[in-house]
């Protein structure tokens, strides 16, 4: 998944669109097997009249936990986030490839919870998100043990080129190997064949 940039307003305890757009942010559908790359900026309402509507909160003394689940049941969670040098942005990853997430039916609604801790008290915000089942599950490329690359001659005997040189045909061989037929394109554009055996 591409980067999910979030702005969490500690005043409304909601996700907002940006510093200059005070509308509430709606999370996109999340998918099983994904790992979400997240950047989260903590903001505070500073204006109702004109943009920017929010000021950035210094996160030097904050800890962040982002979880997905329902009340009392955590299905995915991350509490390790990196703070940038300016102490205004958390970044990290939230893996959704968990047994709890993978067990959900397609289209299940869950709670996406942001929890900030300042050393004394918690600030929580919750948004509804939809978990969709992935169609193509990720997989690893398996290399055959002792696999050897084919040479030019071997490859030409196994694979047929997309376009044959002019005047060339295709030899078809029966399953038992006793019959051979040459298939070719005649100068008049018709497909012809000649039984070789």
ABEGO torsion letter per residue (X at the ends): XBBBBBBBBAAAGBBBABAABABBBBBBBBBBGBBBBBBBBBBBBABAABOBABBBBBAAABBBBBBBEBBGBBABBBABBBBBAAGABBBEBBBABBAAAAABBBGBBBBBBBBBBAGABBBBBBBBBBBBBBABBBBBBBBBBGBBBBBAAAAAAABBBABBBBGBBBBBBBAAGABBBBBBBBAAGBBBBBBAX
